[in-house]
Amino acid sequence: MRHRARPGIPLAFALTLTLTTAGCSAATEDRAATGEPAAAGAVIGSCGRQLSFDRPPERAVTLDQTSTETLLELGLQDRLAGTANLKTKIPAQYRDAYAKVPVIAPKIATSEQLRSAAPDFVVAGSSDLYTKDRAGTREELQALEVPAFVSAVDCPQQNEAGKSPFELLFSDYEQLGKVFGSQERAGRLAREQRAAVTEAGGNAARAAVPGGGRPTVVYLYSVFNGMPYVAGRTGLPSEMSRIVGAQNAFDDVDEDWPEVSWEEVARRNPDFVVVGDLSERGRPGDSAAEKRATLAEHPLVSKLAAVRDNRIVEVPGIELDPSVRSVHALGLLAAAMRDLGYVR
């Protein structure tokens, strides 16, 4: 049995409603009409740097899909001069807004492609997009007087101690809202997603397997050259697991998505497996169907009870990395925990 969002799950319904109404019907909201103040003189911190703005950006460029979707969710498509690095299809609620944004690079943007867009602000989900052989370093952009933003999730060491990855993600919304003068919209988004996280964790205290203990889970993100890449301790799935009352089986590995062996997956013997569907990325082993087939055909992994009993949960792969859509994957995980009988 495949586990997908069910119409009867309040969280999934609420999230769909939130994304549809906030991301689509309000996408062309006139910020001047809302009475929100302009961002003249706005100053924010981003990954160890202070970014200052004389006025709200009018030619922002996003270097990855997650940043693009965040700004579209905030209704800022009219402030975007370019986007890059599309990994999967843009979801329906953002398509009309996305169609208005120039694509400066289908994959990772180079410095030449970025500068051709004449940006006055650059936004990225991870710092590794700011390198000399990619968009250019943050120092290079600073010399051009172009502020370069990095998601707080990618540099937790620079942020307040004790903040969860989701709270760091919500702080991104609030920081970007301040820059663009969209504080009200950003604050509403952060509140709605905080409520969704709280709802997903509502049954965590009752999550258990027979005999006691939390159910363990392996997150299979991709299979490359026959080898599995799974969620380690520093990736968002570990926080998702904690919220819903599960335990990431590879929490002892200090990486986001480490390469491991199939033998090690079998040794961990998880109670269930989450597979990230990256079908639209198009690489061998990306689709959920291919991952399922690999699990079923491997001589060791196929013998695991989780595989034999089809305790496999499919979620959109892009939602396992921090983004405005991650609360949706969290809702699917919470629902699957109930469906599999781990929450009573």
C-alpha positions, 0 to 999 in steps of 0.5 A: 500500500502506498501512502499519500496525502488523504483528503480526510487528514486535517493537516494535509487539507489545511496545508493545501488550502494555505499554499493554494490561497497564499501562493496563488490567489494572493500572488498578485497582491498589491503590497502598497494596498496592504499598508505594509511599510517599505524596507528602506533602511532594512538591515538583516543578518545572513550566514555571518554577514550583515546585509543592508538595503536602501530600498526594497529590491526590484531585481532579485535573483534566486539561485535555486528552486527552494528560494524561488518558491519561497519568494513566490509564496510571498507574492514577490514574482514582480520583484524577480529578475531571474531564477535558476536551478529548477530540480522538479516541476513547479507546483500548480499554485506557483506556475502562473507566477513562475511563468513571469520570471526569467530563467537565467539558467536551467541548472546552476547559474554561473557568474556571467549568467547571474550578472547578465540579470543585473541583480540588486539582491541574490537569494540562495538556499545553500552557500555552496552556490556562491563559489567562483565556478558558480554564481561567484563568491559572496565577497565578489558580489559584495564588491559589486554592492549586491547583497547575497542571502543564504538560508539560515538552515544552511548555517545554523552555527551563525544563528541562535543556539537551540533553534530547530531547522523549521524555526530557522526556515521560518526566520528566513521568511521573516527576514526576507519579508523585512527586506521586501517590505512584506512583513505581514505576508511573511509573518502570516506564512511563518505562523501558519507553518508553525501551526502545521508543525505543531499539528504534525507533532501532536501524536508524537508522545504516543508513537511506539513500536510493539515492545516499546521504543520509537519506530526507526526510519531510513530516508532513501533520497537517491540511488547513484551508481547503485549506492544509496544516499540516506538522511543523516543527522544534520538533514531536515528529516532527522528533525521531522522524525523527532517531531512525529515521534520516530528515530532516524536510523542514521542519526549517528552520521554527521552529514545531510545526505551521506552515501552508505552501503546497502549492507548498512541499511540492512543492518539498521533494520528500520521499521519503515522506509521513506523514499523521496520521489525525484522522478522529474529530475530524471537521473537513473534511480531517482524515481520512487518506483526505481527505489522500490524496485531496488529495495525489493531486488537487493538480496539483503534489504529485500528480507527486511520486514519493512520491505517485505510488508511494504512499510514504504512511504513515498514523499516528494524528494524536494520536500525533504530539503528545507523549503516552503514545501517541507511542512507538506512532507512532514504532514505526509510522514505524520499521516503515514505513522498513523496508517502504519499503526505506530501512533495509537 
